[in-house]
Amino acid sequence: MARKYSRSASKDVKSAMRSRKKGTLKSGRSGKTVKSRKQAIAIGLSEARKKGKKVPKKKTGGRKKASRKK
């Protein structure tokens, strides 16, 4: 089975996590300091996507089939 994420993508996530620990990682427009671990991972993956590395597409929050009315 092939890898979902490339090794270089995991390096981008690693660097984002390090900058979060230092306190230098900033979020998008607002520029606030990132404190959340999950948000740091998301930023790292986003940067990897921009560079064109192998990262799966973002999951969108669609409605489930069972809950939809017919």
CHARMM internal coordinates of N, CA and C (Angstrom, degrees):
IC EDIT
DIST 1 N 1 CA 1.4548
DIST 1 CA 1 C 1.5315
ANGL 1 N 1 CA 1 C 110.06
DIST 1 C 2 N 1.3031
ANGL 1 CA 1 C 2 N 116.13
DIHE 1 N 1 CA 1 C 2 N 135.97
DIST 2 N 2 CA 1.4594
ANGL 1 C 2 N 2 CA 121.18
DIHE 1 CA 1 C 2 N 2 CA -177.34
DIST 2 CA 2 C 1.5246
ANGL 2 N 2 CA 2 C 111.24
DIHE 1 C 2 N 2 CA 2 C -77.45
DIST 2 C 3 N 1.3201
ANGL 2 CA 2 C 3 N 114.20
DIHE 2 N 2 CA 2 C 3 N 158.47
DIST 3 N 3 CA 1.4687
ANGL 2 C 3 N 3 CA 120.17
DIHE 2 CA 2 C 3 N 3 CA 179.13
DIST 3 CA 3 C 1.5294
ANGL 3 N 3 CA 3 C 110.57
DIHE 2 C 3 N 3 CA 3 C -72.46
DIST 3 C 4 N 1.3405
ANGL 3 CA 3 C 4 N 116.32
DIHE 3 N 3 CA 3 C 4 N 142.55
DIST 4 N 4 CA 1.4671
ANGL 3 C 4 N 4 CA 119.97
DIHE 3 CA 3 C 4 N 4 CA 176.44
DIST 4 CA 4 C 1.5255
ANGL 4 N 4 CA 4 C 110.40
DIHE 3 C 4 N 4 CA 4 C -77.63
DIST 4 C 5 N 1.3320
ANGL 4 CA 4 C 5 N 115.72
DIHE 4 N 4 CA 4 C 5 N -41.12
DIST 5 N 5 CA 1.4536
ANGL 4 C 5 N 5 CA 122.05
DIHE 4 CA 4 C 5 N 5 CA -178.75
DIST 5 CA 5 C 1.5181
ANGL 5 N 5 CA 5 C 109.43
DIHE 4 C 5 N 5 CA 5 C -115.23
DIST 5 C 6 N 1.3272
ANGL 5 CA 5 C 6 N 116.89
DIHE 5 N 5 CA 5 C 6 N 140.20
DIST 6 N 6 CA 1.4621
ANGL 5 C 6 N 6 CA 119.72
DIHE 5 CA 5 C 6 N 6 CA 177.91
DIST 6 CA 6 C 1.5249
ANGL 6 N 6 CA 6 C 109.94
DIHE 5 C 6 N 6 CA 6 C -75.26
DIST 6 C 7 N 1.3211
ANGL 6 CA 6 C 7 N 116.41
DIHE 6 N 6 CA 6 C 7 N 159.93
DIST 7 N 7 CA 1.4674
ANGL 6 C 7 N 7 CA 120.52
DIHE 6 CA 6 C 7 N 7 CA 179.10
DIST 7 CA 7 C 1.5238
ANGL 7 N 7 CA 7 C 110.82
DIHE 6 C 7 N 7 CA 7 C -63.30
DIST 7 C 8 N 1.3233
ANGL 7 CA 7 C 8 N 116.56
DIHE 7 N 7 CA 7 C 8 N -36.74
DIST 8 N 8 CA 1.4624
ANGL 7 C 8 N 8 CA 119.90
DIHE 7 CA 7 C 8 N 8 CA -179.39
DIST 8 CA 8 C 1.5288
ANGL 8 N 8 CA 8 C 111.30
DIHE 7 C 8 N 8 CA 8 C -69.02
DIST 8 C 9 N 1.3410
ANGL 8 CA 8 C 9 N 116.78
DIHE 8 N 8 CA 8 C 9 N -28.14
DIST 9 N 9 CA 1.4672
ANGL 8 C 9 N 9 CA 119.88
DIHE 8 CA 8 C 9 N 9 CA 176.04
DIST 9 CA 9 C 1.5254
ANGL 9 N 9 CA 9 C 109.87
DIHE 8 C 9 N 9 CA 9 C -67.98
DIST 9 C 10 N 1.3368
ANGL 9 CA 9 C 10 N 116.28
DIHE 9 N 9 CA 9 C 10 N -38.48
DIST 10 N 10 CA 1.4639
ANGL 9 C 10 N 10 CA 119.18
DIHE 9 CA 9 C 10 N 10 CA 179.05
DIST 10 CA 10 C 1.5249
ANGL 10 N 10 CA 10 C 110.81
DIHE 9 C 10 N 10 CA 10 C -67.58
DIST 10 C 11 N 1.3221
ANGL 10 CA 10 C 11 N 117.71
DIHE 10 N 10 CA 10 C 11 N -28.16
DIST 11 N 11 CA 1.4705
ANGL 10 C 11 N 11 CA 120.52
DIHE 10 CA 10 C 11 N 11 CA 175.97
DIST 11 CA 11 C 1.5271
ANGL 11 N 11 CA 11 C 110.71
DIHE 10 C 11 N 11 CA 11 C -67.70
DIST 11 C 12 N 1.3537
ANGL 11 CA 11 C 12 N 116.55
DIHE 11 N 11 CA 11 C 12 N -36.59
DIST 12 N 12 CA 1.4592
ANGL 11 C 12 N 12 CA 120.43
DIHE 11 CA 11 C 12 N 12 CA 177.40
DIST 12 CA 12 C 1.5220
ANGL 12 N 12 CA 12 C 110.86
DIHE 11 C 12 N 12 CA 12 C -64.73
DIST 12 C 13 N 1.3302
ANGL 12 CA 12 C 13 N 116.03
DIHE 12 N 12 CA 12 C 13 N -40.09
DIST 13 N 13 CA 1.4636
ANGL 12 C 13 N 13 CA 120.94
DIHE 12 CA 12 C 13 N 13 CA 178.22
DIST 13 CA 13 C 1.5233
ANGL 13 N 13 CA 13 C 109.57
DIHE 12 C 13 N 13 CA 13 C -65.83
DIST 13 C 14 N 1.3196
ANGL 13 CA 13 C 14 N 115.91
DIHE 13 N 13 CA 13 C 14 N -41.21
DIST 14 N 14 CA 1.4643
ANGL 13 C 14 N 14 CA 121.51
DIHE 13 CA 13 C 14 N 14 CA 179.60
DIST 14 CA 14 C 1.5311
ANGL 14 N 14 CA 14 C 111.04
DIHE 13 C 14 N 14 CA 14 C -60.43
DIST 14 C 15 N 1.3351
ANGL 14 CA 14 C 15 N 116.60
DIHE 14 N 14 CA 14 C 15 N -42.89
DIST 15 N 15 CA 1.4590
ANGL 14 C 15 N 15 CA 119.74
DIHE 14 CA 14 C 15 N 15 CA -179.60
DIST 15 CA 15 C 1.5310
ANGL 15 N 15 CA 15 C 111.04
DIHE 14 C 15 N 15 CA 15 C -68.55
DIST 15 C 16 N 1.3390
ANGL 15 CA 15 C 16 N 117.00
DIHE 15 N 15 CA 15 C 16 N -34.73
DIST 16 N 16 CA 1.4678
ANGL 15 C 16 N 16 CA 120.64
DIHE 15 CA 15 C 16 N 16 CA 176.86
DIST 16 CA 16 C 1.5326
ANGL 16 N 16 CA 16 C 110.28
DIHE 15 C 16 N 16 CA 16 C -65.41
DIST 16 C 17 N 1.3271
ANGL 16 CA 16 C 17 N 115.98
DIHE 16 N 16 CA 16 C 17 N -39.73
DIST 17 N 17 CA 1.4658
ANGL 16 C 17 N 17 CA 120.63
DIHE 16 CA 16 C 17 N 17 CA 179.40
DIST 17 CA 17 C 1.5359
ANGL 17 N 17 CA 17 C 110.68
DIHE 16 C 17 N 17 CA 17 C -65.69
DIST 17 C 18 N 1.3107
ANGL 17 CA 17 C 18 N 115.94
DIHE 17 N 17 CA 17 C 18 N -39.04
DIST 18 N 18 CA 1.4718
ANGL 17 C 18 N 18 CA 120.04
DIHE 17 CA 17 C 18 N 18 CA 178.85
DIST 18 CA 18 C 1.5229
ANGL 18 N 18 CA 18 C 110.89
DIHE 17 C 18 N 18 CA 18 C -64.76
DIST 18 C 19 N 1.3432
ANGL 18 CA 18 C 19 N 115.83
DIHE 18 N 18 CA 18 C 19 N -44.04
DIST 19 N 19 CA 1.4657
ANGL 18 C 19 N 19 CA 118.42
DIHE 18 CA 18 C 19 N 19 CA -179.51
DIST 19 CA 19 C 1.5243
ANGL 19 N 19 CA 19 C 111.33
DIHE 18 C 19 N 19 CA 19 C -68.96
DIST 19 C 20 N 1.3514
ANGL 19 CA 19 C 20 N 116.92
DIHE 19 N 19 CA 19 C 20 N -27.28
DIST 20 N 20 CA 1.4720
ANGL 19 C 20 N 20 CA 119.57
DIHE 19 CA 19 C 20 N 20 CA 174.38
DIST 20 CA 20 C 1.5176
ANGL 20 N 20 CA 20 C 109.85
DIHE 19 C 20 N 20 CA 20 C -66.41
DIST 20 C 21 N 1.3388
ANGL 20 CA 20 C 21 N 116.20
DIHE 20 N 20 CA 20 C 21 N -43.02
DIST 21 N 21 CA 1.4689
ANGL 20 C 21 N 21 CA 120.25
DIHE 20 CA 20 C 21 N 21 CA 179.99
DIST 21 CA 21 C 1.5279
ANGL 21 N 21 CA 21 C 111.51
DIHE 20 C 21 N 21 CA 21 C -63.39
DIST 21 C 22 N 1.3434
ANGL 21 CA 21 C 22 N 115.80
DIHE 21 N 21 CA 21 C 22 N -36.22
DIST 22 N 22 CA 1.4566
ANGL 21 C 22 N 22 CA 120.07
DIHE 21 CA 21 C 22 N 22 CA 177.76
DIST 22 CA 22 C 1.5251
ANGL 22 N 22 CA 22 C 111.45
DIHE 21 C 22 N 22 CA 22 C -70.73
DIST 22 C 23 N 1.3420
ANGL 22 CA 22 C 23 N 114.85
DIHE 22 N 22 CA 22 C 23 N -27.86
DIST 23 N 23 CA 1.4605
ANGL 22 C 23 N 23 CA 120.16
DIHE 22 CA 22 C 23 N 23 CA -177.80
DIST 23 CA 23 C 1.5040
ANGL 23 N 23 CA 23 C 112.73
DIHE 22 C 23 N 23 CA 23 C 94.46
DIST 23 C 24 N 1.3325
ANGL 23 CA 23 C 24 N 117.01
DIHE 23 N 23 CA 23 C 24 N 19.27
DIST 24 N 24 CA 1.4635
ANGL 23 C 24 N 24 CA 120.76
DIHE 23 CA 23 C 24 N 24 CA -178.12
DIST 24 CA 24 C 1.5272
ANGL 24 N 24 CA 24 C 112.98
DIHE 23 C 24 N 24 CA 24 C -106.61
DIST 24 C 25 N 1.3312
ANGL 24 CA 24 C 25 N 117.63
DIHE 24 N 24 CA 24 C 25 N -3.47
DIST 25 N 25 CA 1.4700
ANGL 24 C 25 N 25 CA 120.77
DIHE 24 CA 24 C 25 N 25 CA -179.11
DIST 25 CA 25 C 1.5192
ANGL 25 N 25 CA 25 C 109.59
DIHE 24 C 25 N 25 CA 25 C -79.82
DIST 25 C 26 N 1.3415
ANGL 25 CA 25 C 26 N 116.02
DIHE 25 N 25 CA 25 C 26 N 124.76
DIST 26 N 26 CA 1.4609
ANGL 25 C 26 N 26 CA 121.41
DIHE 25 CA 25 C 26 N 26 CA -178.20
DIST 26 CA 26 C 1.5293
ANGL 26 N 26 CA 26 C 109.27
DIHE 25 C 26 N 26 CA 26 C -114.16
DIST 26 C 27 N 1.3428
ANGL 26 CA 26 C 27 N 115.17
DIHE 26 N 26 CA 26 C 27 N 149.31
DIST 27 N 27 CA 1.4565
ANGL 26 C 27 N 27 CA 119.72
DIHE 26 CA 26 C 27 N 27 CA 177.27
DIST 27 CA 27 C 1.5233
ANGL 27 N 27 CA 27 C 109.58
DIHE 26 C 27 N 27 CA 27 C -84.89
DIST 27 C 28 N 1.3247
ANGL 27 CA 27 C 28 N 116.35
DIHE 27 N 27 CA 27 C 28 N 170.37
DIST 28 N 28 CA 1.4639
ANGL 27 C 28 N 28 CA 125.07
DIHE 27 CA 27 C 28 N 28 CA -173.87
DIST 28 CA 28 C 1.5111
ANGL 28 N 28 CA 28 C 118.36
DIHE 27 C 28 N 28 CA 28 C -43.92
DIST 28 C 29 N 1.3222
ANGL 28 CA 28 C 29 N 117.25
DIHE 28 N 28 CA 28 C 29 N -108.44
DIST 29 N 29 CA 1.4655
ANGL 28 C 29 N 29 CA 121.41
DIHE 28 CA 28 C 29 N 29 CA -172.49
DIST 29 CA 29 C 1.5198
ANGL 29 N 29 CA 29 C 113.43
DIHE 28 C 29 N 29 CA 29 C -67.22
DIST 29 C 30 N 1.3191
ANGL 29 CA 29 C 30 N 115.97
DIHE 29 N 29 CA 29 C 30 N -44.32
DIST 30 N 30 CA 1.4653
ANGL 29 C 30 N 30 CA 119.33
DIHE 29 CA 29 C 30 N 30 CA -174.60
DIST 30 CA 30 C 1.5216
ANGL 30 N 30 CA 30 C 112.22
DIHE 29 C 30 N 30 CA 30 C -67.93
DIST 30 C 31 N 1.3262
ANGL 30 CA 30 C 31 N 116.58
DIHE 30 N 30 CA 30 C 31 N -32.51
DIST 31 N 31 CA 1.4552
ANGL 30 C 31 N 31 CA 120.50
DIHE 30 CA 30 C 31 N 31 CA 179.53
DIST 31 CA 31 C 1.5133
ANGL 31 N 31 CA 31 C 113.57
DIHE 30 C 31 N 31 CA 31 C 75.86
DIST 31 C 32 N 1.3501
ANGL 31 CA 31 C 32 N 116.21
DIHE 31 N 31 CA 31 C 32 N 18.91
DIST 32 N 32 CA 1.4604
ANGL 31 C 32 N 32 CA 119.82
DIHE 31 CA 31 C 32 N 32 CA 178.64
DIST 32 CA 32 C 1.5170
ANGL 32 N 32 CA 32 C 110.08
DIHE 31 C 32 N 32 CA 32 C -74.83
DIST 32 C 33 N 1.3200
ANGL 32 CA 32 C 33 N 116.03
DIHE 32 N 32 CA 32 C 33 N 152.41
DIST 33 N 33 CA 1.4609
ANGL 32 C 33 N 33 CA 121.10
DIHE 32 CA 32 C 33 N 33 CA 178.44
DIST 33 CA 33 C 1.5193
ANGL 33 N 33 CA 33 C 109.56
DIHE 32 C 33 N 33 CA 33 C -69.76
DIST 33 C 34 N 1.3246
ANGL 33 CA 33 C 34 N 115.95
DIHE 33 N 33 CA 33 C 34 N 133.32
DIST 34 N 34 CA 1.4610
ANGL 33 C 34 N 34 CA 121.90
DIHE 33 CA 33 C 34 N 34 CA -179.24
DIST 34 CA 34 C 1.5241
ANGL 34 N 34 CA 34 C 109.27
DIHE 33 C 34 N 34 CA 34 C -83.02
DIST 34 C 35 N 1.3392
ANGL 34 CA 34 C 35 N 116.18
DIHE 34 N 34 CA 34 C 35 N 128.84
DIST 35 N 35 CA 1.4575
ANGL 34 C 35 N 35 CA 120.92
DIHE 34 CA 34 C 35 N 35 CA 178.14
DIST 35 CA 35 C 1.5227
ANGL 35 N 35 CA 35 C 111.18
DIHE 34 C 35 N 35 CA 35 C -112.92
DIST 35 C 36 N 1.3257
ANGL 35 CA 35 C 36 N 116.79
DIHE 35 N 35 CA 35 C 36 N -24.20
DIST 36 N 36 CA 1.4556
ANGL 35 C 36 N 36 CA 122.10
DIHE 35 CA 35 C 36 N 36 CA -175.76
DIST 36 CA 36 C 1.5276
ANGL 36 N 36 CA 36 C 111.46
DIHE 35 C 36 N 36 CA 36 C -78.98
DIST 36 C 37 N 1.3307
ANGL 36 CA 36 C 37 N 115.58
DIHE 36 N 36 CA 36 C 37 N 135.91
DIST 37 N 37 CA 1.4667
ANGL 36 C 37 N 37 CA 121.91
DIHE 36 CA 36 C 37 N 37 CA 177.92
DIST 37 CA 37 C 1.5212
ANGL 37 N 37 CA 37 C 110.57
DIHE 36 C 37 N 37 CA 37 C -65.66
DIST 37 C 38 N 1.3343
ANGL 37 CA 37 C 38 N 116.71
DIHE 37 N 37 CA 37 C 38 N -43.25
DIST 38 N 38 CA 1.4615
ANGL 37 C 38 N 38 CA 121.23
DIHE 37 CA 37 C 38 N 38 CA -179.55
DIST 38 CA 38 C 1.5239
ANGL 38 N 38 CA 38 C 111.83
DIHE 37 C 38 N 38 CA 38 C -62.95
DIST 38 C 39 N 1.3167
ANGL 38 CA 38 C 39 N 116.28
DIHE 38 N 38 CA 38 C 39 N -39.80
DIST 39 N 39 CA 1.4576
ANGL 38 C 39 N 39 CA 120.56
DIHE 38 CA 38 C 39 N 39 CA 179.94
DIST 39 CA 39 C 1.5267
ANGL 39 N 39 CA 39 C 110.68
DIHE 38 C 39 N 39 CA 39 C -66.58
DIST 39 C 40 N 1.3296
ANGL 39 CA 39 C 40 N 116.76
DIHE 39 N 39 CA 39 C 40 N -37.39
DIST 40 N 40 CA 1.4661
ANGL 39 C 40 N 40 CA 120.86
DIHE 39 CA 39 C 40 N 40 CA 178.23
DIST 40 CA 40 C 1.5240
ANGL 40 N 40 CA 40 C 110.25
DIHE 39 C 40 N 40 CA 40 C -63.85
DIST 40 C 41 N 1.3326
ANGL 40 CA 40 C 41 N 117.12
DIHE 40 N 40 CA 40 C 41 N -40.98
DIST 41 N 41 CA 1.4625
ANGL 40 C 41 N 41 CA 121.19
DIHE 40 CA 40 C 41 N 41 CA 178.11
DIST 41 CA 41 C 1.5256
ANGL 41 N 41 CA 41 C 110.06
DIHE 40 C 41 N 41 CA 41 C -63.78
DIST 41 C 42 N 1.3362
ANGL 41 CA 41 C 42 N 115.89
DIHE 41 N 41 CA 41 C 42 N -42.57
DIST 42 N 42 CA 1.4677
ANGL 41 C 42 N 42 CA 120.70
DIHE 41 CA 41 C 42 N 42 CA 179.74
DIST 42 CA 42 C 1.5241
ANGL 42 N 42 CA 42 C 111.49
DIHE 41 C 42 N 42 CA 42 C -62.20
DIST 42 C 43 N 1.3186
ANGL 42 CA 42 C 43 N 117.21
DIHE 42 N 42 CA 42 C 43 N -39.25
DIST 43 N 43 CA 1.4620
ANGL 42 C 43 N 43 CA 121.41
DIHE 42 CA 42 C 43 N 43 CA 178.38
DIST 43 CA 43 C 1.5214
ANGL 43 N 43 CA 43 C 110.36
DIHE 42 C 43 N 43 CA 43 C -66.11
DIST 43 C 44 N 1.3376
ANGL 43 CA 43 C 44 N 116.69
DIHE 43 N 43 CA 43 C 44 N -42.02
DIST 44 N 44 CA 1.4668
ANGL 43 C 44 N 44 CA 121.32
DIHE 43 CA 43 C 44 N 44 CA 178.52
DIST 44 CA 44 C 1.5157
ANGL 44 N 44 CA 44 C 111.86
DIHE 43 C 44 N 44 CA 44 C -61.99
DIST 44 C 45 N 1.3292
ANGL 44 CA 44 C 45 N 117.08
DIHE 44 N 44 CA 44 C 45 N -42.81
DIST 45 N 45 CA 1.4700
ANGL 44 C 45 N 45 CA 121.41
DIHE 44 CA 44 C 45 N 45 CA 178.98
DIST 45 CA 45 C 1.5231
ANGL 45 N 45 CA 45 C 110.92
DIHE 44 C 45 N 45 CA 45 C -67.87
DIST 45 C 46 N 1.3142
ANGL 45 CA 45 C 46 N 116.36
DIHE 45 N 45 CA 45 C 46 N -37.89
DIST 46 N 46 CA 1.4593
ANGL 45 C 46 N 46 CA 121.19
DIHE 45 CA 45 C 46 N 46 CA 178.50
DIST 46 CA 46 C 1.5278
ANGL 46 N 46 CA 46 C 110.87
DIHE 45 C 46 N 46 CA 46 C -62.60
DIST 46 C 47 N 1.3271
ANGL 46 CA 46 C 47 N 115.88
DIHE 46 N 46 CA 46 C 47 N -42.56
DIST 47 N 47 CA 1.4738
ANGL 46 C 47 N 47 CA 120.33
DIHE 46 CA 46 C 47 N 47 CA 177.96
DIST 47 CA 47 C 1.5286
ANGL 47 N 47 CA 47 C 110.46
DIHE 46 C 47 N 47 CA 47 C -63.94
DIST 47 C 48 N 1.3327
ANGL 47 CA 47 C 48 N 116.51
DIHE 47 N 47 CA 47 C 48 N -39.40
DIST 48 N 48 CA 1.4626
ANGL 47 C 48 N 48 CA 121.04
DIHE 47 CA 47 C 48 N 48 CA 178.63
DIST 48 CA 48 C 1.5242
ANGL 48 N 48 CA 48 C 110.74
DIHE 47 C 48 N 48 CA 48 C -63.60
DIST 48 C 49 N 1.3419
ANGL 48 CA 48 C 49 N 116.50
DIHE 48 N 48 CA 48 C 49 N -40.03
DIST 49 N 49 CA 1.4715
ANGL 48 C 49 N 49 CA 121.26
DIHE 48 CA 48 C 49 N 49 CA 178.17
DIST 49 CA 49 C 1.5200
ANGL 49 N 49 CA 49 C 110.86
DIHE 48 C 49 N 49 CA 49 C -62.14
DIST 49 C 50 N 1.3358
ANGL 49 CA 49 C 50 N 115.83
DIHE 49 N 49 CA 49 C 50 N -42.90
DIST 50 N 50 CA 1.4637
ANGL 49 C 50 N 50 CA 120.70
DIHE 49 CA 49 C 50 N 50 CA 179.84
DIST 50 CA 50 C 1.5273
ANGL 50 N 50 CA 50 C 111.67
DIHE 49 C 50 N 50 CA 50 C -61.69
DIST 50 C 51 N 1.3346
ANGL 50 CA 50 C 51 N 116.18
DIHE 50 N 50 CA 50 C 51 N -34.66
DIST 51 N 51 CA 1.4686
ANGL 50 C 51 N 51 CA 121.15
DIHE 50 CA 50 C 51 N 51 CA 179.36
DIST 51 CA 51 C 1.5214
ANGL 51 N 51 CA 51 C 112.19
DIHE 50 C 51 N 51 CA 51 C -78.41
DIST 51 C 52 N 1.3459
ANGL 51 CA 51 C 52 N 116.76
DIHE 51 N 51 CA 51 C 52 N -8.55
DIST 52 N 52 CA 1.4631
ANGL 51 C 52 N 52 CA 120.86
DIHE 51 CA 51 C 52 N 52 CA 177.80
DIST 52 CA 52 C 1.5186
ANGL 52 N 52 CA 52 C 114.03
DIHE 51 C 52 N 52 CA 52 C 85.78
DIST 52 C 53 N 1.3209
ANGL 52 CA 52 C 53 N 117.02
DIHE 52 N 52 CA 52 C 53 N 23.83
DIST 53 N 53 CA 1.4602
ANGL 52 C 53 N 53 CA 120.51
DIHE 52 CA 52 C 53 N 53 CA 179.46
DIST 53 CA 53 C 1.5221
ANGL 53 N 53 CA 53 C 110.59
DIHE 52 C 53 N 53 CA 53 C -84.37
DIST 53 C 54 N 1.3226
ANGL 53 CA 53 C 54 N 116.02
DIHE 53 N 53 CA 53 C 54 N 165.68
DIST 54 N 54 CA 1.4572
ANGL 53 C 54 N 54 CA 121.03
DIHE 53 CA 53 C 54 N 54 CA -175.78
DIST 54 CA 54 C 1.5254
ANGL 54 N 54 CA 54 C 110.67
DIHE 53 C 54 N 54 CA 54 C -76.51
DIST 54 C 55 N 1.3423
ANGL 54 CA 54 C 55 N 115.10
DIHE 54 N 54 CA 54 C 55 N 101.49
DIST 55 N 55 CA 1.4587
ANGL 54 C 55 N 55 CA 122.97
DIHE 54 CA 54 C 55 N 55 CA 178.97
DIST 55 CA 55 C 1.5212
ANGL 55 N 55 CA 55 C 106.65
DIHE 54 C 55 N 55 CA 55 C -140.03
DIST 55 C 56 N 1.3454
ANGL 55 CA 55 C 56 N 119.27
DIHE 55 N 55 CA 55 C 56 N 133.86
DIST 56 N 56 CA 1.4631
ANGL 55 C 56 N 56 CA 120.14
DIHE 55 CA 55 C 56 N 56 CA 177.93
DIST 56 CA 56 C 1.5221
ANGL 56 N 56 CA 56 C 111.89
DIHE 55 C 56 N 56 CA 56 C -61.63
DIST 56 C 57 N 1.3337
ANGL 56 CA 56 C 57 N 116.03
DIHE 56 N 56 CA 56 C 57 N 157.22
DIST 57 N 57 CA 1.4572
ANGL 56 C 57 N 57 CA 121.16
DIHE 56 CA 56 C 57 N 57 CA 179.52
DIST 57 CA 57 C 1.5211
ANGL 57 N 57 CA 57 C 110.53
DIHE 56 C 57 N 57 CA 57 C -66.40
DIST 57 C 58 N 1.3283
ANGL 57 CA 57 C 58 N 115.40
DIHE 57 N 57 CA 57 C 58 N 157.62
DIST 58 N 58 CA 1.4611
ANGL 57 C 58 N 58 CA 121.05
DIHE 57 CA 57 C 58 N 58 CA 177.55
DIST 58 CA 58 C 1.5205
ANGL 58 N 58 CA 58 C 109.43
DIHE 57 C 58 N 58 CA 58 C -65.01
DIST 58 C 59 N 1.3215
ANGL 58 CA 58 C 59 N 116.31
DIHE 58 N 58 CA 58 C 59 N 144.38
DIST 59 N 59 CA 1.4573
ANGL 58 C 59 N 59 CA 120.33
DIHE 58 CA 58 C 59 N 59 CA 174.95
DIST 59 CA 59 C 1.5216
ANGL 59 N 59 CA 59 C 108.21
DIHE 58 C 59 N 59 CA 59 C -84.65
DIST 59 C 60 N 1.3448
ANGL 59 CA 59 C 60 N 116.06
DIHE 59 N 59 CA 59 C 60 N 132.65
DIST 60 N 60 CA 1.4574
ANGL 59 C 60 N 60 CA 119.20
DIHE 59 CA 59 C 60 N 60 CA 177.69
DIST 60 CA 60 C 1.5196
ANGL 60 N 60 CA 60 C 108.80
DIHE 59 C 60 N 60 CA 60 C -100.87
DIST 60 C 61 N 1.2943
ANGL 60 CA 60 C 61 N 116.83
DIHE 60 N 60 CA 60 C 61 N 146.68
DIST 61 N 61 CA 1.4560
ANGL 60 C 61 N 61 CA 121.38
DIHE 60 CA 60 C 61 N 61 CA -177.47
DIST 61 CA 61 C 1.5174
ANGL 61 N 61 CA 61 C 112.28
DIHE 60 C 61 N 61 CA 61 C -82.70
DIST 61 C 62 N 1.3211
ANGL 61 CA 61 C 62 N 117.27
DIHE 61 N 61 CA 61 C 62 N 76.01
DIST 62 N 62 CA 1.4568
ANGL 61 C 62 N 62 CA 121.02
DIHE 61 CA 61 C 62 N 62 CA 178.92
DIST 62 CA 62 C 1.5133
ANGL 62 N 62 CA 62 C 111.59
DIHE 61 C 62 N 62 CA 62 C -85.67
DIST 62 C 63 N 1.3204
ANGL 62 CA 62 C 63 N 116.46
DIHE 62 N 62 CA 62 C 63 N 163.71
DIST 63 N 63 CA 1.4667
ANGL 62 C 63 N 63 CA 120.40
DIHE 62 CA 62 C 63 N 63 CA 179.20
DIST 63 CA 63 C 1.5198
ANGL 63 N 63 CA 63 C 110.35
DIHE 62 C 63 N 63 CA 63 C -77.18
DIST 63 C 64 N 1.3173
ANGL 63 CA 63 C 64 N 115.30
DIHE 63 N 63 CA 63 C 64 N 150.18
DIST 64 N 64 CA 1.4684
ANGL 63 C 64 N 64 CA 120.74
DIHE 63 CA 63 C 64 N 64 CA 178.75
DIST 64 CA 64 C 1.5213
ANGL 64 N 64 CA 64 C 109.37
DIHE 63 C 64 N 64 CA 64 C -78.28
DIST 64 C 65 N 1.3242
ANGL 64 CA 64 C 65 N 116.84
DIHE 64 N 64 CA 64 C 65 N 151.82
DIST 65 N 65 CA 1.4545
ANGL 64 C 65 N 65 CA 121.86
DIHE 64 CA 64 C 65 N 65 CA -178.24
DIST 65 CA 65 C 1.5278
ANGL 65 N 65 CA 65 C 112.54
DIHE 64 C 65 N 65 CA 65 C -65.54
DIST 65 C 66 N 1.3125
ANGL 65 CA 65 C 66 N 117.84
DIHE 65 N 65 CA 65 C 66 N -37.48
DIST 66 N 66 CA 1.4577
ANGL 65 C 66 N 66 CA 122.04
DIHE 65 CA 65 C 66 N 66 CA -175.98
DIST 66 CA 66 C 1.5193
ANGL 66 N 66 CA 66 C 112.58
DIHE 65 C 66 N 66 CA 66 C -68.09
DIST 66 C 67 N 1.3265
ANGL 66 CA 66 C 67 N 117.01
DIHE 66 N 66 CA 66 C 67 N -32.64
DIST 67 N 67 CA 1.4517
ANGL 66 C 67 N 67 CA 119.55
DIHE 66 CA 66 C 67 N 67 CA -175.41
DIST 67 CA 67 C 1.5403
ANGL 67 N 67 CA 67 C 113.01
DIHE 66 C 67 N 67 CA 67 C -84.27
DIST 67 C 68 N 1.3229
ANGL 67 CA 67 C 68 N 117.13
DIHE 67 N 67 CA 67 C 68 N -11.80
DIST 68 N 68 CA 1.4585
ANGL 67 C 68 N 68 CA 121.19
DIHE 67 CA 67 C 68 N 68 CA -178.88
DIST 68 CA 68 C 1.5265
ANGL 68 N 68 CA 68 C 111.66
DIHE 67 C 68 N 68 CA 68 C -75.81
DIST 68 C 69 N 1.3150
ANGL 68 CA 68 C 69 N 117.23
DIHE 68 N 68 CA 68 C 69 N 139.05
DIST 69 N 69 CA 1.4710
ANGL 68 C 69 N 69 CA 120.91
DIHE 68 CA 68 C 69 N 69 CA 178.26
DIST 69 CA 69 C 1.5234
ANGL 69 N 69 CA 69 C 110.16
DIHE 68 C 69 N 69 CA 69 C -83.84
DIST 69 C 70 N 1.3241
ANGL 69 CA 69 C 70 N 115.82
DIHE 69 N 69 CA 69 C 70 N 147.26
DIST 70 N 70 CA 1.4729
ANGL 69 C 70 N 70 CA 119.67
DIHE 69 CA 69 C 70 N 70 CA 179.61
DIST 70 CA 70 C 1.5119
ANGL 70 N 70 CA 70 C 110.63
DIHE 69 C 70 N 70 CA 70 C -103.39
END
COOR INIT
IC SEED 1 N 1 CA 1 C
IC BUILD
